[in-house]
């Protein structure tokens, strides 16, 4: 599987990603505590006759006390033809053999006052036969609240900024803007959440520094998210808050199916469907022409929080 990746680079990335997945899910298991749902690990491997070759591990908590669904997947796959969704900015690699590995997670909490979080860190290597392979990184993290709190948004963005600071002062504002532009339901002209950071096709720091930056982003996820979970998970809520949470989850589904390049990459390349759709919430709802009451917390979500702004 490493034939398209410069020697000595695949294994360190793979080892880091597998370890990151385990550390994050162990932290979630601690939050679930005694009596909570247990994380299930599902190791998989692609069949020899499938278009993609490779393997991975899916770790998931379902029906938990804190997390209604929390999935974190690791995958390492290779294929003979890079899909179109991965070559938008690298047309010279269209149709090239490739290898892609990464960790992707989405945590859907039970309490509507706890936000959903998404994080992804990945490396792709590709090259035509006889050419030097090209490696690049992608990923980031973003927060999707159902009920907004300024202090949560500030904390999340500060951690994102600090994770990138050692690699260049301009990276956080650049990746923050990129996140705002990417995580937008353009068919509704509405942000998915309060953003975070996002980067793709990133190779300008070289392999070693690029990999170091990737690790800094991945390692920052527990610091960025888990204190918010601890702060909000026991807040009382009722049917109104639950109904609004399910309605907003519907918008999350819309983005993932309509706009998300990761979803498109996986489906176009013949990836494992269960892993690709790991980000879907267990329950979601849609309603026609839903309009929250003026001045309500639900209305403030879209009028204030779901607008690109500087949080720090």
Secondary structure, DSSP 4 states (H G I P E B T S, - for coil): --TTS-TTSHHHHHHHHHHHHHHHHHHHHHHH-TTSPPPEEEEEE--TTSSEEEEEEEEEEES-SSEEEEEEEEEEEEESS--GGG-SS-GGGTT-EEEEEEEEEEEEESSTTSPEEEEEEEEEEEE-TTS--EEEEEEEEEEE-SS--HHHHHHHHHHHHHHHHTT-HHHHHHHHHHHHHHSEETTTTEESSSEEEEEEEE-TTHHHHHHHHHHHHHHHHHHHHHHHHHHHTT----HHHHHHHHHHHHHHHHHHHHT-HHHHHHHHTT--HHHHGGGS-S-----TT--PPTTSHHHHIIIIITS-----
